[in-house]
Amino acid sequence: MSGHSKWATTKHKKAVIDARRGKLFAKLIKNIEVAVRAGGDDTSANPTLFDAIQKARKNSVPLDNIERAVKRGSGAETGGADYQTIMYEGYGPNGVAMLIECLSDNRNRAASDVRVGMTRNGGTMADPGSVSYLFNRKGVVLVPEGASTEDAVFEAVLDAGAQEVNDLGGPLEVISEATDVVKVRTALQAAGIDYESAEATFVPSMTVPVDADTARKVFKLIEALEDCDDVQNVYANFDLSDEVIAELDKDS
């Protein structure tokens, strides 16, 4: 997972192109609406909403957009949709396992868009359950580069349920059980350590090493899926060696 995380962080650090930033804003706003519907609009009582807003602000989503999303989610403003979480499973190039998480108010549209994105970019759909067993639901808190040292982060989160701290070549990634993500985030805050994002996500239990050529094909597939309006997250179990990451860096 560390190779994948390292690449994703590097890619994120290089800034999001404006067109893709618009897509990212829409996904972050949707997360806020769903969090409000599920747990109310009080961030002190709804940690999922707190973290959704934090992530949106860290990604420069305008404050008025965030406030409108909260109002739509609470019903104080019209226009909110009844989003449902839908998971699709599939395989990318070289047998890379993929979980595609959608938030959609139209199941048929989501299924169609995901299927088209997969088949046009070298992927294949899989039956429910045939891929998901390769992933575990985990809490992941990302500490930005320069915010703290690995030792200080480990010390801060040790008693909060953290299982491991990974150095992603600058940023630090804290892994915990999904149910402990708020405790880990709170422990970092109590220690005065800034964090980039805190969320429950899917982490592969086993990974497939890929070469640079296969990695490029996997990235193309992931980007095509992420361009679908209903797709929130794409999880894949590929791993990249430092040599492959160095070769991919030459592409940018």
C-alpha positions as CSV (number, residue, x, y, z in Angstrom):
1,M,0.0,0.0,0.0
2,S,2.8,2.4,0.8
3,G,4.0,2.6,-2.8
4,H,0.5,3.4,-4.0
5,S,0.0,5.9,-1.2
6,K,3.4,7.5,-1.9
7,W,2.5,7.9,-5.6
8,A,-1.0,9.3,-4.8
9,T,0.4,11.8,-2.4
10,T,3.1,12.9,-4.9
11,K,0.5,13.4,-7.5
12,H,-1.8,15.3,-5.1
13,K,1.2,17.5,-4.1
14,K,1.8,18.5,-7.7
15,A,-1.6,20.4,-7.6
16,V,-4.8,19.5,-9.3
17,I,-5.4,20.8,-12.7
18,D,-8.4,23.3,-12.8
19,A,-10.7,20.9,-14.6
20,R,-10.0,18.1,-12.2
21,R,-10.3,20.6,-9.2
22,G,-13.9,21.2,-10.2
23,K,-14.6,17.4,-10.0
24,L,-12.8,17.2,-6.7
25,F,-14.9,20.1,-5.3
26,A,-18.1,18.4,-6.3
27,K,-17.0,15.1,-4.6
28,L,-16.0,16.9,-1.4
29,I,-19.3,18.9,-1.3
30,K,-21.3,15.6,-1.8
31,N,-19.4,14.1,1.2
32,I,-20.5,17.0,3.4
33,E,-24.2,16.7,2.3
34,V,-24.2,13.0,3.0
35,A,-22.5,13.5,6.4
36,V,-25.1,16.0,7.5
37,R,-28.0,13.8,6.4
38,A,-26.5,10.9,8.4
39,G,-25.5,12.7,11.6
40,G,-26.9,16.2,11.7
41,D,-25.2,19.6,11.1
42,D,-23.5,20.0,14.4
43,T,-19.8,19.3,13.8
44,S,-19.1,18.8,17.6
45,A,-21.6,16.0,17.6
46,N,-20.9,14.7,14.1
47,P,-17.1,13.9,13.6
48,T,-17.7,12.6,10.1
49,L,-19.0,16.0,9.1
50,F,-16.1,17.7,10.9
51,D,-13.6,15.7,8.9
52,A,-15.5,16.2,5.6
53,I,-15.4,20.0,6.1
54,Q,-11.8,19.9,7.2
55,K,-10.9,18.0,4.0
56,A,-12.9,20.4,1.8
57,R,-11.2,23.4,3.4
58,K,-7.7,21.9,3.0
59,N,-8.5,21.5,-0.7
60,S,-9.6,25.2,-0.9
61,V,-13.3,24.6,-1.4
62,P,-14.9,28.1,-0.9
63,L,-16.5,28.6,2.5
64,D,-19.9,29.6,1.0
65,N,-20.0,26.3,-1.0
66,I,-19.4,24.4,2.2
67,E,-22.1,26.3,4.1
68,R,-24.6,25.7,1.3
69,A,-23.8,22.0,1.3
70,V,-24.5,21.8,5.0
71,K,-27.9,23.6,4.5
72,R,-28.8,21.3,1.6
73,G,-28.0,18.3,3.7
74,S,-30.0,19.5,6.7
75,G,-33.0,20.5,4.5
76,A,-32.6,24.2,5.3
77,E,-32.0,24.9,1.6
78,T,-33.5,23.0,-1.3
79,G,-31.6,21.1,-4.0
80,G,-30.1,18.3,-1.9
81,A,-30.2,14.8,-3.4
82,D,-30.8,11.5,-1.7
83,Y,-27.4,9.9,-2.3
84,Q,-26.8,6.2,-1.8
85,T,-23.4,4.5,-1.4
86,I,-22.9,1.9,-4.1
87,M,-19.8,-0.3,-4.4
88,Y,-18.7,-1.9,-7.7
89,E,-15.8,-4.4,-8.1
90,G,-13.5,-5.1,-10.9
91,Y,-10.0,-5.8,-12.2
92,G,-7.6,-3.5,-13.9
93,P,-4.5,-4.3,-16.0
94,N,-2.3,-7.2,-14.7
95,G,-5.1,-8.4,-12.4
96,V,-5.1,-5.4,-10.2
97,A,-8.1,-5.6,-7.9
98,M,-10.3,-2.5,-7.8
99,L,-13.2,-1.3,-5.6
100,I,-15.2,1.6,-7.0
101,E,-17.2,3.6,-4.4
102,C,-20.1,5.7,-5.7
103,L,-22.4,8.2,-4.1
104,S,-25.3,8.5,-6.5
105,D,-29.0,9.4,-6.6
106,N,-29.3,7.2,-9.8
107,R,-28.1,3.6,-9.5
108,N,-28.6,2.9,-13.2
109,R,-26.5,5.9,-14.3
110,A,-23.7,5.0,-11.9
111,A,-23.6,1.4,-13.0
112,S,-23.5,2.4,-16.7
113,D,-20.8,5.1,-16.2
114,V,-18.6,2.7,-14.2
115,R,-19.0,-0.1,-16.7
116,V,-18.1,2.2,-19.7
117,G,-15.1,3.6,-17.8
118,M,-13.8,0.1,-17.1
119,T,-14.3,-1.5,-20.5
120,R,-12.9,1.5,-22.4
121,N,-9.7,1.6,-20.3
122,G,-8.6,-2.0,-20.0
123,G,-10.7,-3.0,-17.0
124,T,-13.3,-5.7,-16.4
125,M,-16.2,-5.7,-14.0
126,A,-16.3,-8.5,-11.3
127,D,-19.1,-10.1,-9.3
128,P,-19.9,-8.7,-5.9
129,G,-17.6,-10.2,-3.3
130,S,-14.9,-11.4,-5.7
131,V,-12.7,-8.4,-5.0
132,S,-13.8,-6.8,-1.8
133,Y,-12.3,-9.6,0.4
134,L,-8.9,-8.3,-0.6
135,F,-9.5,-5.0,1.2
136,N,-10.0,-4.0,4.8
137,R,-11.9,-1.0,6.1
138,K,-9.4,1.2,7.9
139,G,-9.0,4.6,9.3
140,V,-6.4,6.7,7.5
141,V,-5.2,10.1,8.8
142,L,-2.7,12.0,6.6
143,V,-0.2,14.4,8.3
144,P,1.2,16.9,5.8
145,E,4.9,17.1,5.1
146,G,6.7,19.3,7.7
147,A,3.9,19.2,10.3
148,S,5.7,16.8,12.6
149,T,8.3,14.0,12.8
150,E,7.4,10.3,12.5
151,D,8.5,9.7,16.1
152,A,6.3,12.6,17.4
153,V,3.3,11.4,15.4
154,F,3.8,7.8,16.6
155,E,4.0,8.9,20.2
156,A,0.9,11.1,19.9
157,V,-1.3,8.3,18.4
158,L,0.1,5.3,20.2
159,D,-2.7,5.1,22.8
160,A,-5.4,6.2,20.4
161,G,-5.6,2.9,18.5
162,A,-3.1,3.6,15.7
163,Q,-1.7,0.5,14.2
164,E,1.1,1.9,12.0
165,V,2.7,5.2,10.8
166,N,4.0,5.2,7.3
167,D,6.4,7.7,5.8
168,L,5.2,8.6,2.3
169,G,8.3,10.4,1.4
170,G,7.3,13.6,3.3
171,P,3.7,13.3,4.4
172,L,2.9,10.7,7.1
173,E,0.1,8.2,7.0
174,V,-1.5,6.9,10.2
175,I,-3.4,3.6,9.9
176,S,-6.0,2.5,12.5
177,E,-9.2,0.6,12.6
178,A,-12.0,2.6,11.0
179,T,-13.7,3.0,14.3
180,D,-10.6,4.6,15.8
181,V,-10.1,7.3,13.2
182,V,-11.7,10.1,15.3
183,K,-9.6,9.1,18.3
184,V,-6.4,9.2,16.3
185,R,-7.3,12.6,14.7
186,T,-8.2,14.0,18.2
187,A,-4.9,12.7,19.6
188,L,-3.0,14.5,16.9
189,Q,-5.0,17.7,17.5
190,A,-4.3,17.4,21.3
191,A,-0.6,17.2,20.5
192,G,-0.8,20.3,18.3
193,I,0.0,18.3,15.1
194,D,-1.8,19.5,12.0
195,Y,-3.5,16.9,9.7
196,E,-4.5,16.9,6.1
197,S,-7.5,14.5,6.2
198,A,-9.0,11.8,8.4
199,E,-11.4,9.3,7.0
200,A,-12.5,5.7,6.9
201,T,-11.2,4.1,3.7
202,F,-10.3,0.8,2.1
203,V,-6.8,-0.5,2.4
204,P,-5.6,-3.6,0.5
205,S,-4.7,-6.6,2.6
206,M,-2.3,-7.8,-0.2
207,T,-0.8,-6.0,-3.1
208,V,0.3,-6.7,-6.6
209,P,3.6,-5.2,-7.7
210,V,3.4,-3.5,-11.1
211,D,6.0,-2.1,-13.6
212,A,5.9,1.4,-14.9
213,D,4.0,0.5,-18.1
214,T,1.3,-1.3,-16.2
215,A,1.1,1.5,-13.6
216,R,0.4,4.0,-16.4
217,K,-2.4,1.9,-17.7
218,V,-3.9,1.5,-14.1
219,F,-3.6,5.3,-13.6
220,K,-5.4,5.9,-16.9
221,L,-8.2,3.6,-15.8
222,I,-8.5,5.2,-12.3
223,E,-8.6,8.7,-13.8
224,A,-11.3,7.7,-16.2
225,L,-13.4,6.3,-13.3
226,E,-12.7,9.3,-11.2
227,D,-14.0,11.5,-14.0
228,C,-17.5,9.9,-13.5
229,D,-19.7,12.3,-11.5
230,D,-21.0,9.5,-9.3
231,V,-17.6,8.0,-8.4
232,Q,-16.3,9.2,-5.1
233,N,-13.3,6.9,-4.6
234,V,-11.3,4.3,-6.4
235,Y,-9.3,1.8,-4.4
236,A,-6.8,-0.5,-6.0
237,N,-4.3,-3.1,-4.7
238,F,-1.2,-2.3,-6.8
239,D,2.2,-1.5,-5.3
240,L,5.0,0.6,-6.7
241,S,8.6,0.2,-6.0
242,D,10.8,3.3,-5.5
243,E,12.3,2.6,-8.9
244,V,9.0,2.6,-10.6
245,I,7.9,5.8,-8.8
246,A,11.2,7.4,-10.0
247,E,10.5,6.3,-13.6
248,L,6.9,7.6,-13.4
249,D,8.1,11.0,-12.0
250,K,9.9,11.5,-15.3
251,D,6.5,11.5,-17.1
252,S,5.4,14.7,-15.3
